[in-house]
Amino acid sequence: MNTDDLYRLLRTSHAQAQGIVDTVAEPLLVLDASLCVQAASRSFLEAFGVNSYETIGQPVYELGNRQWDIPELRRLLEEVPQGRRDH
């Protein structure tokens, strides 16, 4: 497998993953370990009146003029990468 094959495979996998995210009826964000948005469902974009260009790659706390920078949300999200799942 050469670099072009790997790139095509990566793009196909990304498109499939985004397709799955878009089938979710409720607003959904996919965050990485740094809590930056990696994917957003169409329902999220529509519910909050944003587009993917202003959402993807942004830290979740900076979305919508920092409207997501809520202490309780910050506490809950920052526990997830540490393996805590008791909520």
C-alpha positions in Angstrom: 0.0 0.0 0.0 1.5 3.3 -1.0 0.9 6.8 0.3 -1.9 7.6 -2.2 -3.7 4.4 -1.1 -3.4 5.3 2.6 -4.7 8.8 1.9 -7.7 7.5 0.0 -8.4 5.1 2.8 -8.2 7.8 5.4 -10.5 10.1 3.4 -13.0 7.2 3.0 -12.9 6.4 6.7 -13.4 10.1 7.6 -16.4 10.3 5.3 -17.9 7.2 6.7 -17.4 8.4 10.3 -19.0 11.8 9.5 -21.9 10.0 7.9 -22.5 8.1 11.1 -22.3 11.4 13.2 -24.8 13.0 10.8 -27.4 10.2 11.3 -27.7 11.1 15.0 -30.9 13.1 15.5 -29.7 14.9 18.7 -26.9 17.5 18.5 -23.6 15.8 18.8 -19.9 16.9 19.0 -16.9 14.6 18.7 -14.0 15.9 20.7 -10.4 14.8 20.8 -8.3 14.4 23.9 -7.6 18.2 23.9 -11.4 18.9 23.8 -11.2 20.3 20.3 -14.1 19.6 18.0 -13.3 16.9 15.5 -16.8 16.4 14.1 -20.2 18.0 14.5 -23.5 16.5 13.5 -25.8 18.4 11.2 -28.3 18.6 14.0 -25.7 20.4 16.2 -24.9 22.9 13.4 -28.6 23.5 12.8 -29.6 23.7 16.5 -26.9 26.3 17.3 -26.9 28.2 14.0 -23.3 27.6 13.2 -21.3 26.0 10.3 -18.6 23.4 10.3 -15.9 25.9 9.3 -16.4 27.9 12.5 -16.8 24.7 14.6 -14.4 22.0 13.5 -10.9 22.3 15.1 -12.1 24.8 17.8 -11.7 24.1 21.5 -15.2 23.3 22.8 -15.0 26.1 25.4 -14.4 28.7 22.7 -17.5 27.9 20.6 -20.3 30.5 20.4 -18.3 33.3 22.1 -17.4 31.0 24.9 -21.0 30.1 25.7 -19.8 26.5 26.4 -17.2 27.6 28.9 -19.4 26.5 31.9 -17.6 25.4 35.1 -19.7 22.3 35.5 -19.3 21.3 31.8 -15.6 21.9 32.1 -15.3 19.7 35.2 -17.3 16.8 33.6 -15.4 16.9 30.3 -12.0 17.1 31.9 -12.8 13.9 33.9 -13.5 11.8 30.8 -9.9 11.5 29.5 -8.9 10.5 33.0 -11.1 7.4 32.7 -13.8 8.4 35.2 -17.2 7.2 34.0 -19.3 7.4 37.1 -21.8 10.0 35.9 
